[in-house]
């Protein structure tokens, strides 16, 4: 029961971290999760957790590395392999040697072999951390490819180097020839096993699909099962690198090679959703566990008064500085030299020092480092206690925290997110991708019952995609958004003026007057909701704007219900029907659009905004006007109105969900997600006005 409660506690912390990260976007999610992991250890009923490194590697690291390898941009990885492989092998081993000699020199109490073990454990970078940090900073395509490739391959070199260093420390003997032979066999053997497993899996899945035996359940279960099987077969049975086997398997295997069909498309969507949930849960659990292990790892050394706490902190800083300098020099030396096309002189690439700094801080240490350190034995072959075991774990834990903190705060400075400098074509490309995914999801939901409702909505999304593709050009988003907001204010002013005029007209038929008032007030609600969303930067927080919007809508509902109750009691006029309100809203919307178009022509004459921006907005309003006029005054049942309303809101919810998925997958930045959401909120005004 304690284990079950612990699992629930960890999953709860993972869920909580996703909410906290939304409110403190400056702090990367891994750091939030580590902090929550530390906090969990101070719960009153927290059980004593012992991390089994072997189980940790197969249960968490194997599936995460498989997913990272399977979804990585393979052309970029292959192009940057000449950089990532030397870093994965040479830099990892170089870090091991330099940190080992330096640590032994400044702290002779640590044996040289044990110091080498620490250096080897600090060689691997954390693929999970690199993936998480890539969404917070603006890595170039080459930088991201090198960092991801390095994190995929350097685990094996770090693990093998660590094992040989520990063997030398325990037995007191070491053979360079044997170590080199074992390293090559483990490295090459792991890659070969992974490639063979990938080719075999592709053949089996192709055969099963051709025979018609494949189902969604079997496909997804096998996709989840195979990474564990490959890792265990390589590591336990063949005794080669299980990590490299999983990576090579992920790079090789594919499950939909025969082509795209409706069944394959649905299976791919479900598979993507399953892996999305699983990867977020495993990623979060990895860092929660890391946070849970840190207090225990540090407490034993911190409470040991034989070793000065100041000395421990100084060693952590020294080892961190050495690791950073070694990594910086390595990256700078392999990336900077470039031969001139017309001679033999060497020159450095522009911004190479900055690029080297970005890739240096992008190599944060993480869970593999800590899991390796926990495998240090308690005793030597002679039966004596392993020297300075607690201190070595303490230093490794400190370096992990230091590198993660540096990555969190230095990367945004060195490679700031390009939210403010994104070109319009890039944003439109992202918008088209969001709309395309929304259309795909809506198409999968079409049935005979909802076809008449969903197909027009899908057509409207296709129209948006077409218009965006036509607009691909050089546009200042800030000024265009400002013009769109001004247009909303003009529409609001017109509707408000019409509302006041209607209320003051004593000669108007009472029933028609009530219909016009209701139509105007509903339109004002929709416009004000959109303005609250688009101006969320001026509010204290988007959540505040959302709460205010809900309060305003609740107030409007209460007023409407009170008015209808009053009509029913007094019987001064019949209750307003939705069909009548719709027709009045349509008429008011047409007049408001004409008013806005006239205002846009005035802006073109006065030159307050560029002519092309006004023209683009006029085209949009004219399309909306033509659509409203083409519908005419027709009556729709309450059920039809409800179905259309539900379908439109469902489509916007899907669009917002796709934006969130792209943000969580690192495909877009937070600023881009905010821009895309704002566009969805703006689109809701016209959509609601049509109902």
N, C-alpha and C positions, 0 to 999 in steps of 0.2 A: 504493500500500500504506500510506503514511503517513496518508492521509485515512481509510482503512478502520480503521486502528488508533486514530485519533483518535475516530472515531464510537463504536467499542467502548468506549474509555476514558470518553467522556461518558455513554454509557448505563450503564456500570458505576457511575459516580458517582451517577447518578440513582437506581439501585436501592439503592445504599448509603445515600443520603440518607433513603429511606423507612424503613430499619431504624434509623438513628441517631435520627430524629425520634421513634420510639417510646420511646426511652430518655431523651430530653431534651425532653419535651413543652412545657416553658416557652419553648424557643427555636423560633420559627416555621420551618417547612420552607424557605421561600425563603432565610433567613439561613444555614441549614445548607448548602444547595446552593451559595450564593455562596462560603462558606468552602471547600467541596470544590473548586469551580472554581479558586479561588486556589491550593489545594494541588496541583491537577493540573498547573499551570504549572511547578512545581518538580520534576516528574519528570525523570529523566536524559535520556530520549529524546523529550521533548515537542517537537513541531514548532512552528514559528512560525506562529501563526494570525492571519490578517487577516480581520476581520469585514466582509463586504460588506453595507452597510445596506439596499440595495434587495432583495437576496436574503433577508436576515434578515426584512424586513417581510412579504414574500410567503410565505416558508416557515414562519414561526412565528407572527407577529402576526396574519396574516389568518385562519388556521383557528381560533386561540384566541379571537379576537374574535367570529368567527361562532358558535362553540359557546357563548360567554358570552351572546350576544344570543339564540340559539335556545332556550337553557334558562332564561333569566331569567324571573322572575315578571312577566309582561307587564302584568297589571292594576295591580300596584304601581308598575311603571315609568311607566305612563301617568299615574297619579295624582300621581307626584312629578316629572313632566316640567317643571312650572313652576319647580322648584328646580334640577333637574339641568342643564337647558339653559342657564340663565344662568351656572351655574358652569362648564359646558363651554366657553362662548364668552367671557363677560365676565370670569370669574376668570382664565382662561388668558391672555387679552390683557392684563388688569390686572397679572398677575404679570410678564409680559414687560416692560411699561413701567416698573414700579416697580423691579424688580431691575436693569433696564438703566441707569436714571438713577442709582440708588444705587451700583452697582458702578463706573460711570464716574466718579462723584464721589470715591469713596475710593481709586480706583486709575486715575488718568488715563491710564496707559500702555495701557489697554484702550480701543479706540475705542468710541464710543457704539453704533454699529451692531453691533459684535461683542458688546457687553454685552447688547444687545437679543436677539441670537441665543441667548445663554445663558439669558436670562429666558424666551424662547419655548420652549426645550427643556425647561425646568423646569416648564412649565405642565401638560403631560399627567400624569395619574396612571396608575399601572400596574394595568390590569384584573386581571392575573394575581395581583399582590400583594394587591389588595383582596379577591379571591376566597379566597386562602389565609388572609389575616388574619381573615376573617369567621368562620372555624371556631374561632379562638382567643379571640375576644371576643364579647360578647353585644350585637350591633347590634340596634336595633329594626327592624321591618319597613320603616318609612319611611327610616331612616338607610341601611339596606342598599340600598334602591331608589335613593336619591339618589346614593350612592357608585358603584354599579354603572352607573347611567345616565350619570353624569359621566365615568367612565372609558371608556365606550363612545364618547362623542361628542367629548371634548376633544382626542383625538389629532389630529383634522383641523385644529382651530384652532391647535394647537401647531405642527404640521408646516408649515402655510401661513405662520404668523407667522415661523417660523424661516427658511423659504426667502426671504421678502422681506427679512429682516434680513441674511442672508448676501449676497443680491444687492446690497443697499445698501452693505455693507462692501466687496465686491469691486469694484463699479463706481464707488462714490462718489456715486451718485444714487439718489433715492427719490421715488416719486409716490404720495401717499396715495390719490388717486382710483383709480389703477390697482390698487393693493393692495386697496382695498375691493372693487372690481369682481371681481378674481380670487378673493378670499376668498368672496364670495357665490356666484359661479359654481361654485367647487369644492365648497363646502358643500352647496348645494342640488342641484347636479348629481349628487354622490355619492349623496345620499339618493334622488333620483328613479331613478337607474340601479339601485340596490339594490331598490327597491320594484317596478320593472318586472320585474327578473330573478326576484324572488320570486313574483310573480303568474304569470309565464310558466312557471316551474318547477312550480308547483302545478297548472296546467292540463295540462302535459305528463304529470306523474305520474298525475293523475286519469284521463287518456285511456289511458295505457299500462295502468293497473290495470283499467279497464273492458274493455279488449280482451284481458285475460288474458296480457299480455306480460311483466308484471313478475315478476322473480325476486329472491330474497334477495341474490344476488351483484350484479346490476345496480343494485338499489336502494342498497345500501351503497356501491358504487363511485361511483355518481353523487353520493351525499351527501358523500363525501370529495372528489370532484373539483370540484364546483360552486363552493365558496368561493374556490378558487384562480382559477378561470375568471372569476368576477365581479370579483375584485380586479384581475387583469391587464387585463380589458376596460375597467374604469373608469380605472385609473391610466395604462396605456400607450396605449390606443387613443383614449379620449375625453378624457383629461387632466383628470379630476376626481378627487375624493378617493376612492381605492380603499378606504381604511379605513371611511369612512362607507357606501360601497356594500356592503361585506361586512356591516356592522352592520345596515343596513336589510334586506338579504337574509335575515339570520338571524332578524330579527323577523317577517318576512313569510312565509317558506317553511314549509310543513308537509307531511309525507310520508304521513300516514295519515288524511286528512280524510274519506274515504268511510266510515269506520267501523271497528269492531274485528272481526277474524276470526281464526281460529287461525293462518293464515299470516302475517297482519299482526302478530299478537302475537309470534310467533317472530322475525319480522324485526326488530321493535322491540327485542326483548331482545338479539339479536345486535348490532344497530346501537349500542345503549347500551353494550354491553361493548366494542365496537371503539373508540368515542369515549372511553370511560373510560380505556382503555389509552393511546390516542393523546394525549389531553389531559394525562394525568399525565407521559407521556414528553416532550411538547413543553414543558409548564410547567417541568419539571425541567431540560430542556436550555437553556431560556431563561436561567434563573438560573445554571446551570453556566457558560454562555458569558459571562454578565455577570461572574462571578467570574474567568473566564479573561482577560477584557479589562482588568480593574481594575489589575493590577500594571503592565502595559505603559503604561496610560493615566497612571498616577501616577508611574512611574519616571522618565520623561523630564523632568518638571518638578521632581521631588524631587532629581534628580541635577544640575540646572542651578543652579550656585552664584551666578548673576547675580541670581536671585530668591530671597529669604529663605524658607526652609521654614516658619519661624514666620509669615511674612506669608501664605503659602498656607493654612496651617491657620486663621489668623484670618479670611481671606476666606471659607473654607468655612463657618465658624461664622456669620459675618455674613450670608451669602446664605441659609443654612438658617433663621436667625432671621427674616429678612425674609419669606421664603416662608411660614413658619408664621404670622407675624403677619398678613400680607395675607390668607391663607386663613381664619384665625380670624375676622377682622373681617368678611370677606365672608359667611361662613356665618352668623355671629351676626346680622348686619344683615338678611339675607333670611329668616331663620328665626324671629327673636325677636319682631318687632312683630306684634301681633294686636289687632284692634279689638274693644272691648267690644260685646256684643250690644245693650245699651241706650244706647249713647252713642257719641261720637266719640273718646273717649280711647283712647290706645294703652297696652297693657300687655304685659309680656313673658311668654312661656310659662314654666310651671314648669320648672326645670332646663335652661333654654335655654343657659346658659353651659356647663354640662357637656355637653349635646348638641353644642354647637358645637365643644368641645374634642375630643370623640370623632370627629366628622367631619373635624376638622383633622388629627389624627394618622392618620386612616384614609386620607388622600390621599397615600400613599407614592409616591415616584418610582421608576422602574425602567428596564426595557430600552429603551423607546422614547426616553427622554432620552439614554441613552448612544449608541444607534444614530444619533440625529440629530447628536450632537456629533462622531461619527466622519466625518460627511459634510462637515465644514468643509474647504474647499479648502486646499491647501498654499501657494498663491500668489494675489496680487491680479491684477487686470487689467493692472496696470503691470509685472508680473513680479516684484514684491517678495514676500517671504515674508509669509504671513498673520500679522498681529501677535498674539502671545500665544496661538497655537493650542494648544500643549501645556498651558499654564496653564489655559485655558478647559476643556479636557477633564478636567484634574485636579480643578478646582473642581466640575464637574458630577458626577464620580465620587464625590467626598467627600460632596456633598449627597445623592446616592442612598443611600449607606451610613448617613448620619445619619438620614434620614427612615425608613429601614427599621428601624433600631435603636430610634428613638423609638416607632414603631408597635408594635414587638414588646413593649416594656416598659411603655409608657404606656397602651395600649388595655386590657390586662387590669386595670389599676388604675382607669381611668375607667369601663370597661364590663365588669366582671368576669363571667366565665361563670357562669350561674345554676344551676350543678350542684347546689349545696346548697339552693337556694331553689326548685327546680323543683316545681311542684305535681304531685300524684299523677295528676290527670287528663291533664296533658301527657305524663307518662311512660307512662301507659297508652295514650294515643293513639299514641305512638311504638311501643310494644310491639305494638299491633294492626297497625300498618303493617308491622313486621318479620315478624309471623306471616302477614299477608296475602301478602307477597312470597314467603315460604317456601312457602306453599300453592300459589301460582302456579307456582313453579319445580318443586315436586313433581308438580303436575298435568301439566306438560309432559313429565315423565319416565315417566308411566304407559304401560305396554305390556300386551299380552295376557298376557305371561309373569309380570310382577310386579304385576298388578292386585290380586290377593288379598292381597299384602303391603303395598302402598303405600296403598291406599284406607283401611284402618283408621287408618293414621298420619295421613293427611289429615283424617279425621274427628276425630282427637284434637286436631289443630291448630285445626280449626273450633270444637271445644268450648272450647279455651282462649280463642279470640277472643270467643266468646259470654260466657264468664264475666268476661272483662275488661270488656266493654261493660256487663255488669250491675253491675260494681263501681265504675263511673265515679262518683266522689264525693270527699269530703274525707278523706284517709287520710294519716297520717304514715308515710312509707316507712321511716324509720329504726327506729321502734318495731315495725312489722310485720316487717321483716327480722330484728330481734332475736328476736322471737317464733318466726319460722321456724327460726332457728339453734338456739334452745333446744329446739324440737321435734325437730330432727335429733339433738341431744345426748341427748334422752330416748330416741329410737329406738336410738341407739348403745348407751346404757347397758343397755337391755332386751336387745338382741341379745348384748351382751358377757356379761351375767348368764346368759342362756340357754346360751351357749357354755360358760361355766365349769361350770354345772350338768351339762351333757351330758358333759363330760370327766370329771367326778367320779363319775358314775353307773356303778358297776361291774356293776349288774344288767341294764343295757340291752343289747339285741342289738347285736353288734359292727358288723354292716353298717349297721343303722339309726343307730348312734352315729356312724359315719364320715360317713354322709349328712348328719346334722344338723350335725356339725362343719364339713363343707365348705360347707353352705348358710349357716351363721352367719358363717364367715370371709369368704365372698364378699360378703355383705351389709355386713359391717364395712368391707371394702375400698371399696365404693361410697359408703358414708356418709362415710368419712374423706376420700375424694377430693373430695367435695362441700364438706365443711367446710374443706379446704385452699383451695379456690377462693373460697369466700365470705368467708374470713378473710384474703384476700391483702393487705389493708391493714395487717395486723399483722405481716406477714412483711417481710423486707428488700426483696424485689422479687417480682412475680408469677412471673418466670422461675425464681427459687429454689424457689418452691412447686411449680412444674411439674416441676422436676428431682427434687425430693424425692418427689413423687407417683409419678414413673416408677420411681425407685429402689425405692420401697415395693412397687409392682406387680411389678417384676422379682423382688424377694425372695419375694413370695407365689407367683409361678409356679414358682420353684425349689423352694420347700417343697412345693407340690402335686405336682410331678413326682417329687420324692424320695419322698413318701408313696406315690404310685401304684407307683413302682418297687419299693418295699419290699413292698407288697401282692402284687405279681406274683411276686417272688422267694420270699416266705414262703408265698404262696397261702393266707393266713389268712382272706381275704375276697375276694369278687369285685370287679373294678374298678368304680368308681362310674360310672354312665351319666348323661348330661346330662338325660334325662327324669326320672330319680329325683331328681337334685339340684334340678331346676326345681320339682317338686312339693313338696319340703321347703322350698325358698326361698319358695314361694307361701304355704305354711302358716305359716312363721315371719313373713313379711311381714304376713299378716292379724293375727296375734297382736300384733306390734309396733305396728300401726296402732291396734288397740283400746287398747293401753296408752297411746299418745300421746293418743288422744281422751279417755281418762280423766284424763290429766294436764292437758289443756286445760280440762276442766270444773273441775278443782281451781283452776286459775289464774283462771277466771271467778269462783269463789267468794271467792278470796283478794284479788282486785282488783289483782294485779300488772301486768296488761295490760288495756286497754279491752275491754269485753265484745264489741264489734263485731269486733275483731281476732281474738279467740278463735273467734267464730262463723264468720268467714270461713275460718279454717284448719280448723275442724271440718268444714265443708262440703266443703272440698277432700279431706280425709282420708276422709270418708264416700263421696265419689265414687270415689276410688281403691279403697276397700274393696269397694264394690259391683261394680266392674269385676273385681277379683281373684276374688270369689266366683262371679261369673257364668261364669268360664272353667272352673271345675271341674278335677278331676284328669284330664287327658287327655295322651296321649302324642304327642309331636311328633318327627318325624325330625330327625336331626342337620342335614340339609340345610335343613329348614324353620327350625330355630332359627338357623342361620347366616344365612339370608336375612333373617329378621326383625331379627336383631342388626345386620346390615350396613345394612338400610334405616333403622333408627332412628338409627344413627350418621351415616348420610348426611344424614338430615333435620336433625340437630343441626349438622352441618358446614355445610349450606346456610344455616341460621339465623344461625350465626356469620359466615358470609361476607356475608350481607345486612347485618348490623350493621356490618361493616368497610366495605362499600361506602357505606353511608349516612354513616359517619364521614368517609371520604375525599371524599365529595361535599359535605361541609359541612352535611348535613341534621341531624346530631346532634353534640353535643359529646363530648369524651373521657370526661367523667364519666357522661353518659348511656349511652355505649357500654359502659363498665365495668359499669354497673348492669344493662344488658340481657344482657351476657355472664354475669354472676353468676346471673341467672335461668335461663339455659340450663344452667349447671352444676348448679343445684338440680334441674331437671327430669330430668337424667340419672340421678339416684338411683332414682326410681320406675321409669323406663324400663328401667334395667338389672336392677332387682329382678324385673320381670315376665318376664325371659328365663330 
